Amino acid sequence: MAVLRLDRIDPLISGNKWFKLLEHLRLAQHSGAAGIISLGGAHSNHLHALAAAGQRFGFATAGLLRGHAQENPTVRDLQAFGMQLHWLGYGGYRERHQPGFWLPWLERYPGWHAVPEGGGGPLGAQGCLLILEQARSQLAALGWADYDAWWLAAGTGTTLAGLVLAEQGAHKVYGAVAVPGDHGVAGNVEALVPSGNAVYELIDASRGGFAKADAGLLAFMRASEAESGVPLEPVYTGKALMALRERVEAGAFERGSRLIFVHTGGLQGDDRHAVSRLL
């Protein structure tokens, strides 16, 4: 297994979030948008990357957050980066897929560019095509002429869809789904990927619910980090890597198979890696 360390491309705008934001940032700049508004949870890696990009590149940002006002390292970062925060409660956040949800917010922030939850959608997937180039440019250093498949965590399925589109059927992409089945990951991917390019498989890696970390997962993460030196977090990368180990132990891959595991970042959401936010 080779690990594509997207967590190392930038200390703040890290992981797959940069790729999912890329085309949105280009469109916002091209259209002369006054700012960018998006939505996510109180520990959202997506909002964290968007707010950091706003501070870095000089554009205004606003975030619509699930639940009620709270304080944690991610929220403090969002505020420090200058993002305007609006807490929608839980019922209000569930309305995000309803027609007309964005209308009052775009009236409040006229001329702003709205980004779907998690950077999802066609623009997010388009930016993730570049992840394939990131990996292939480094294969020679490993002595790999080719590889057999990809493995990565899935939250909205956007990054997975981007890789499936980039591969055009050449290699299979496995998505370790870190959210419960009612989050609609399968439908999101189907909407983004033409059936002719659908060489992928979704695996349940939620372990009882989104962002829930049981003792077995935490023990696995500690052992993996001690052995490899690669930092993990329990929401996405930890669950994805544990699901991969379980599949390997179950004999799902032939001996000698070469897999690319995508480290999708998100370390700022784990207090053990809080120092990374200060870099």
N, C-alpha and C positions, 0 to 999 in steps of 0.2 A: 504494500500500500504506500502510495505517495500522498502527502498532505499538501494541498495548495493553500498556503497561509495567507488568505485574504485579510486576516486580522492584522497583518503587518504592513499593509500598503499605506496606512496613515494612522496616527495615534487617536484620531477623533472621528474622521469620516471613513470608517473601516468596514471590512468585511464585504458582503454582497450588497450592502446598502448603498455604497457609492455607485455601483453599476446600475442599480434600480433607479437611482436619482438622476443619472447622467442625462438621459434624453429629456427628462422633465426640466432640468436646469437649462438645457439648450433651448427648449421651446419657450420657457419663461423669458430668457434673455432675448430671443429673437422677436417675441411679441411685445417686448417692453413692459412686462408685468411689474407692478409696483411691489410685489412680494409673493411669497408662496405660503399656502395654507394646507395643512394635512391633518391626519388624525391617527391616534394610537393610544395604547395604554400608558399607565404611569411608569412602566419600565421599558418603553418602546425604544428599541435600537434604531428604528426608522426615524422617529422624531429626533432622537439624539443626533443622528448623522445630518438630518436636515438643518437643525438649529446650528450645529457646528459649521456646516457649509455656509449658512447665512452670515455668520460672524466672519468666516474666513474670506468670503467673496463679496461681502458688503451688500446683502439684500435682506429685507425684512422677512420675518417668519412668524407664523401663528400656528398653534396646535390646539386641536379639539381632543380632549382626553376623556377616556372612559372612567367612570366612577366619580368620587368626590375628592375635593382638594386634600392632598397629602404631601408629605415631604419624604424624599428618599434621594440617594445620590444622583439618579437620572434626572429627577425633577429639578434638583438644585442646578444641575448642569444646563438644563433647558433655560432656566431663568438667567443663569450667568451668561449664556450665549445670546440673550436678548429676545428669545421667543416669547410672544404673547400667549398665555395659556388660558383656555376656557374649559372648565370641567362640566361635562354634560350629564353626570349621573350615569346610572346603568341603563335605565329606560331610554333616556335621550340618546345614548350611544347606539342602542339597538336600532334606532331609526335611520342609521347611516345608509342603509340600502334602499330606503324609501324614495319614491320620486319627489323631487322638490326639496330634498334634505339640504342641498348646498345653496339654495336660493337666498335664504336670509343671511347666510355667512358671506356670500359674494356681494350682497348689498352692503353689508357692514365693512367689507374689505374690497371695494370696487377696483377692478382692474388686476386683481390678484389671480395667480395660477393655482388651481386646486389639484392636489395629488391624492390619489386613492390611498386607502389604508395600506400601510406596509410598502408603499411604492408599487403596488400591484398594477395589473393591466398591460396592454400592449406596449406602451412606452417603457415600462419597467423591464419587460421581457427583452425588448430590443437592446437595451443597454447591457443585459447579461450575456449577449452573444460574445462580448469581448472576453468573458472568462475563459472561453475555449482557447483564445490566443494566449492568454496568460499562462495556461498550463502547457500548451504545445511548445512554447518558446523555451521551456525549461526541461523538457523530456530528455534532450541529448545529454544534459549534465548528469542525469541518472543512469545513462546507458540504456534507456528505453527507446526502442524504435516505434513501439506502439503500446496500447493499453487495451483493456477489455471492457471496462465500464466505469461510470461515475457513481459516487455515493455522497449524498448531502442531505442536510436537514431541510424540511419544508414547513413553512408557516402559512404563506398564501399560495405557494406553488409557482410563483413568478420566476424565481431563479431557475428552478427545475425546467420550466417551460422554455426559458431562454437557451439553456443548454441543449434541450431536445431539438429546438429549432436550429441551433448552430451545428449540431451533429448530423442532421438530415438523415438519420437512420444508421449512421456508421457505427455508433457505439451506444449501448444501453445506458440509461440514466435511472438510478434508483433514488427515490425520495423518501427519506425517513420522516414521516409526518408527525410533527411535535405537538399538534393540536387535535382535539377530539373530532370525530367524524362530522359533527354538525357544523363545522367551520367552512365546509364547502370547498376544500382544496381540490378534490377530484374535478368538480365542475369548473373551477377556475382554470385548471390546466387544460381541460377539454376545450374551453372557449378560446384558448390562446394557441393551441397546437392543432394543425390540420391532421385528420386521422391518418393520412399517409405517412406522417412523420412520428407517429405515436409509439416510439420505441422507448418505453419507460415503464416503471412499476412503482406503485406507492405502497409503503410498508408502515403499519401502525407503530409509532414509537412514542406515543403520548404518555404512556405509563400512568394512566388514570386521570389525566387532565392537563391543560396548558399550564406551564410554569410550576407544576408540582414535582418536587424532588424527594423521592423516597430514599431510604437508607441504602438500598442496593445500588442505586444510581450514584449517590455520593461516594460510596466506597469504591465503585468502579472508577470514578473520576480521579480520586486521590491516587489510586494505583497506576492509572494510565499516565497521569501527569508526572508522577515520580519516575516512571520508567522511560517516558519519551521526552519529557521536558516541554511538551506542547500544552499550553494552558487551555482549559475547557470552561464552559459555563453550563449550568444545568438546564437551561430552557431549550436550547437547540443542539449545540455541538456535542454536549455530553450524552444526550439521549440518542443522537444519530450514531455516534461511535459505538455506544453500547449495543444498539440494534444491529450494527454491522458485525460486531463480535459474535453475537448470538446467531446470526445467519451463517457466519463462517464455521462456527462450531457445529452447526446443524448440517454442514456439508453442502451448502447452497452453491459454493464456488469450487471449481476444480483446483487442485494444488497447482501452484505456479501462476494462477490468475493475477493480473495486474490491475489494481483499482486506484482511482484518483478520488481521495476524500477531500471535499471542499470545506475548509474551515471558514464559516460564514461570519466570524467576528462576534460582536455582542458582549465582549468581555467587560465593558463598562457597567453592565447590569449586575455583575457579580462583585460583591464588596471585597472579595479576596484580591481582585485586580484593580481596585479603585485608583491606585497610583497611576494607571495608564491615562486617566482623565487629566492628569496634571502636566502631561508631556507637551 
